[in-house]
């Protein structure tokens, strides 16, 4: 779920400059600073978010529009055209132009040292907005017990202050901005935690998950499931696929494959005999299943795959350190 500020940025960046300019000219500098804070941290948005933003702003369906262009630079140019270069420079160039890039480009141990005295909630908020590989490198420079605590906080996030990333980046330069501390951006904590652990490698992720599991078994299970999804079974080699399919009832397999991509179908068929694959293909033509039933069958297969990996019987193809 996007926050109001994120929807506003998405809406503006989807418009032509000639249309967006007059809108930006009506905004106050405080409003523009909030939009800047969000635009500087937005990396991706859910599918259909643009149409949803148009429906909310215009109260009617909208035709498909292009993916927003340029993010922060585009918003900067819009503002310059609408309120003048001098005022735009004051809003956008106050010493913090790319906080994520500055954090990601710094040495992981240096950033970890900077964050060592910060509360784990704040550290989690910063890492959740970074690229998984960079976040994993910083996480790996921290004590193991702190890693588990931070991943647990990341996993439970749904939204966080957009300005917090800019605050940390500015702290590296010796400044602490105070504007827009309440502006929020959305974050899928479980998904981000899973991405970070996948990037960290199997050994580190296993150790961190064990720490989380000792404190919150349910949370650890949710993160572990997010680390390997039904879409990921296409990564399995034929031997691992055969091992997995031996543990899955044929009727549940058939339901799970309803509407699956060609890549997944081909991967599954590679683990079956020609006769068994032909039977599945025939059954798929006939089977009817509700979306909830399909999702349930897919979760069962993921659970089986995770169990087999834990037992050491298959390799799910995740990154090694």
N, C-alpha and C positions, 0 to 999 in steps of 0.2 A: 504494500500500500504506500503510494507516494504521499509526501507531506504537501501542504499547500504551496510552500515556496518552491518545491521541486516541480509541481504542476505548472506554476507560473513561468519558471525558466523553460520548461519543455514547450509550453504554449508559445512563448516569445520566439524561441529558436526555430519554431516550425513555420514562422511567418516570413514573407518577403520583407526586406528592409523598408520598402516604401510603406508597408502596412504597419510594421512593428514600430517604426520611428515615432509616429504620433503618440502611440501608447506609452513608450518609454518617456517621452517628454512630459507626461502627466505624473510620473512617479517622483517621489521625494528622494533626496540623497540617501536617507535611511533605508528606503525600500530598495534602492539600487545596491546598497551595501549588502543587504540580505540576499539579494539575487546573486551578487558576486560570490558570496560565501558558499552558496549552494552550487553554482556553476563550476567553481574551482575544485569541487570534490565529486561531482557526478561522473561516473564512469560508464554506467549502463542503466537502462530502464527496462521494466517488464514489457513483454510483447503486448501490443495494443494500448500502451500507455498514452500515446499521442492522441488516438481516437477518443480515449476516455477523457483526456484533458479538454478536448474540443467539445465533447458532449456536456461537460460540466460548465465550461465557460459560455457556451452558446445555447445550451439546453436543446440541442438537436444533433442528429447524427452528422458525422463529417465524412467527406470522401477521404481516401487514403492520402497521406502527405509524405513528403520525403523525410528521411531520417534527419534529425536536427544537425545543423552544420556547425563545426567550429567551436561549439561550447562557449567557453569564457572569452576567446578572442572576438567571436561574433557579437556577444553581448556588449563587449567593450566598444566595438565599432558602432553598434546601434546607439549606445549612450552618447558617444562623441557627436554623432550626427544630430541627436535630439537635444542635448543640453550644452553642447560646445566642448571643444577639446580640453580647455582649462579645467572645467568642472569635472569632466570625465576622468582626467588624470588624477585629480584629488581623490576621487572615489576608488579608482582601480589601481593606482600606483602608489600605495602608502607603505611600501616595503614588503608586501606579501603578495606575490603574483602566482607562484606555483608551489604551494607548501608540500603537496604530495611528492612532486619531483625532487624537491630538496631533501626530503626524508629518505626517499627510495634511493637517491644517488649517494647518500652518505655511507660511511663504513658501518656495517651492521653492529659491530661491537661499540662504536661510538654512540649510535642511537640507543642501543640497549643501556649503555652507561647513563645517558641523559635521562632515560625513563626509569632508572633503577629505584629512585626515591618517590616516584609517582604512584598513586593508588592503582591497583590492577584494573579498576573500571576505566580509568583514563587511558591506560596503556592499551586495553582492549579496544577502546573507541578509535585510537590512532591506527592500530594494526588492521582493524576491520575495513578501513578505507584505502589501504595500500594494496598493491599487486601481491597476490599470494606468495610468490617466490621471494620478494623483498621482505614481506612480513615474516615468512618462515625463517629467513636468515637472521633477522633481528631477534625473533623468538628463540632461535637456537643459541644465541649469545647470552641468554638469561639462565639463571639457575633452574634446574629441572622442576622443582616444586612450584616455582613461580610460573613456569610455562603452563602447567596444568590449571592453575588458578586463572590465568589470563584466557586460555582457550574456553574455560567454563563460562567466563563472562561474555566472550564473543558469541558463544553458542546461544546465549539467552537474550541477545540484543534484537530489537525490532526497529528502533530509531535512536539517533544520537545527535548531539549538537554539532552542526556543520562547522561552526567556528573553531571547534576544539582542535582540528587538524592544523588550521592556520595558527592557532595559539602556540602549538608545539613547534611548528616550523619557525615562527617568529622568535620563540624562546632560544632557538639555536643561534639566532642572530643577535640575541641580547635585548629583544623587545617583546612586550606582552600587549597585544591589541585587546581592546575591551568591547568593541562593537559587535553586535549580532550574536551574543553568546547564547541567546535563546532560539536561534534559527535551527530547525531540525532537518535532518535528511534520513531517509529510510535505509535500513540495512537488514538483510536476511542473515541473522546471526548464525544459524545452524549451517547454512550453505557456505558462509565465509569461513567459519571454523573448519569445515570439512575441506575446503580448498587449501587452507593454510596447512592442515595436517598432511594432506596428500603431497603438497610441495615439500614438506619437511622430510619425507621419506618414511619407510615402514618402521624402522627401529625407533625413531623419535616419536612418531605418531602412536605407536603401540604403548610406549612408556607413558605418554601424556594421557592417553585414554584410560589407562589403568589407574592413574591418579584421580581422574575425574570420576571413574566408576566407583572408586572407594567412597566418594562423597555423594554422588548423585548417579545411581545406576541408570535411571530413565534418560537423563540428559546424555550420558555416554552412549547409550543405545541409539538415540536420535542422531547424534553426530556420526557414529559409525555407519549407520544406514545411509546418511547423506554422502559419505565418502565413496560409496559404491552404489550406483543406481541401476535400474533395469537397462537403461541405455548403454551402460558400460559393459554388458555381457558380450558385446561385439568385439571387445578386446581379448577375450579368452581364446587361447589356441585350441585346436581340435581335441587334444588330450584332456585339457581342463574342462572343455565343454562336455565331453563324454562323461566325465566324472560327475559333473553337475547334473546332467540329464538323467543319470541313473538314480538320482535322489528325488526327482520331480515326477509326480504322477502325470501320465500323458494327457488326461483331460484338463489338468491345471495348466500344463504347458500350452495346450491349444488355445485356451481362453486368453492366456497372457500374450500370445502372439497376434491376437486380433488387432488389426490396425498398426502393427509394428512396422518399422522401417525395413527397407530391403536389406540394409546392412545387418540388422539384427536377425532377420530371417535367414540370410545366407550363413551367418555365424552359427546359428542353431542347427541348420541342416548339415553343416560340416561335421557336427558331432553325432549325427544319426546315420544309420544305414540308408541306402537308397530306398529300400522298401518302407522303412519307418518315416523317412522324409516325405515320400509320396502320400502316405496315409495322413500325415499332418496337413499337407497341402489340401487334400480332399476334404478333411474335416473343417479347415478354415473357411472353405467355401460355404459350408452349411451352418456352422455354429453362429448363434446369436447371443450376445452377452451385453449386459449393461456396463456403462463406464466404471461404476463402482466395483463390479465383479472383476473386470479386467485389471483395475488397479490393485485389487486385493490379491489376485493371482500373481501379479508382478512382484508385489511385496514379499509374497511367500518365496518366490524364486531368489530374490535378493537375500532374504534371511538364510536360505539354504547355502548360497554362495559364501556368505560371511562365515557361516558355521564351518564349512569345508576349509576355508582359508585358515580359520583359527586352529582347526585340527591338523593343519599342514598338508592337506590333501590336494589343494589347488593353489595356484598363484593368480591373484586377480589383476596382475599387470600394473600395479601402482608403482610410483617412482621409488627407487632405492636411494639411500644417501650415498 
